Amino acid sequence: MGSLTPSPKTATHRLQVNQLKERCVTRLKFSLTRDNFAETVVLADRVNHQGLQQACVNFAMQEENRSVLQNGEQKMLKRIVDDAPDLAVKLMEAFMKQGVPKEAQNG
């Protein structure tokens, strides 16, 4: 039977994988656009990364991006609801807390 203690090689490998994962997440956070938003939301939900999920919520709540959710880009919203329902709820809760954007009030 093997030891329950991971070998230094295994521990090093896990650390490197975690570092790579965090670098990828950081890049995704700073690369969010309206075009890749739905895909990033689904990925954040799949890997259950709280930081990336929060970055998606923050992105959606920025004034210049809120109209995308407000106007209901159907294909994007359907993908999020179908593939990341828990995060869709978080997005809608954040959206409701923010209120209606000024441009939507006037239109």
Secondary structure, DSSP 8 states (H G I E B T S, - for coil): ---SS--HHHHHHHHHHHHHHHHHHHHHHHT--TTTHHHHHHHHHHTT-HHHHHHHHHHHHSHHHHHHHHTT-HHHHHHHHHH-HHHHHHHHHHHHHH---HHHHH-
